[in-house]
Amino acid sequence: MSIFEKYQGKRIDVNYETGYHFVIEYLSEKELKWTALAKRAKGAPEVEYEPYVSYELGDDEYMVNWIEESGLVVSQIANFKEGKVYAFMTWPDDNERGKRAQLLHKGTLTVL
């Protein structure tokens, strides 16, 4: 079952240990909406709609990936059964290796 089929119409609270905190909504099989509740990168929007792709990894666990207009890339593992989330983010930065900065973080997720 796709993440959209399972969680359509629901809001997912994603709270990372790094201080980033979002609510994610799966609007369709191809579009999600995230709303920042705390800690945003300088100039980042509060709400954004993203085309995404996902893959079911196992029992209520999904890999979800999207590329934002800014060039930020998110690759997220969402384990709804255990209430855990892991994400790797990378974005353009001329001062970093490969001209990309990166952040690996983990946190909790809750279906609201």
N, C-alpha and C positions, 0 to 999 in steps of 0.2 A: 504494500500500500504506500502511495506517495505521501510525502510530508504534508502536501496540500490537502489530500483526501482526509488524512487523519486530523489535521489541525485547522482546517478552514473555519473562519468565523471566530477563532480563538486568538487571544493575545498571549504572547510568550515573553515573560520577564527574563532577561539575560543580564546577570550581574557579575562582572569580572573582578577578580582580586586586584587588578590594576587600577580600579576606580571607575572604569567605564561601565555604564549601565544603560541598557536599551530595552524597549519593548518592540518585538518583531511580530508582524502579522503576515501570513501567507495569503495574498489576495487572489492568486491563481496558480496554476502549475508552473508559471514562468515569471511571476512578479511578486515581490515582497515589499513591505513597507517597514522601515525602522524609525523609531523615535528615540532620540537621545534624552535620557533622564538626568545624567550627570556626566561630567568630564568629557569635553569634546576637544578635538584638535582645533587649533586656532583657525578661524574662518570656516569651519565645518558647519553644515546646516544642522538644524534641530530635527528635521524630518526629511527623509528621502525615500524615493521609490526606486527599486533596483530590479533589473532582470536577473534571475538566478537559475542555477542548475543544482540538482540534488541527486543523491544516490542513497538508497536504503542499504545500510551496512548490516543490519540484524534486527533483533527484537527491539523495536522502538528507538533505534539509533540511526542517525542520518548524517551524511556529509553534505554540507550546503556551501556553495561557492558563488561569489558575485564580484563584479568589477564596477566600482563607482565611477561616476563622471570625472572625478578628480584624479583618477588613476590608482586610487587605493584598491587593493585586492584583499578580499576576505575569504579564507578557507576555514570553515567551522565544522566541528564534530559536535552534534547535539544528541546527547544520550538522555532521552526523556524518562526512561525507566529508572535511572539512577539520579536524575536531576542534575547532571553535570554537563558542562560545555567547555570546549577547548577551541581556541581560534589562533590562526596565524594570519597576521596582517602585514602587508608590505605596500609602500607608497614611494613615489618619486622623491629622491633627495640626492642632489649632485655631490654631496659631501660623504656619502656612504659607499661601501663596496657595491659595485655594479650599478651605482647611481640609484639604489633603492634602500630605504630604511625598513626596519622590520620590528615586529612586536609579536611575541608568543605569550598568550595568556590563557588562564583557566578561570572557571567560575561556576555559578549555579544557574539553573534554569527552572522556571516554574510556569506552569500553564495557569493563566489567570481566569 
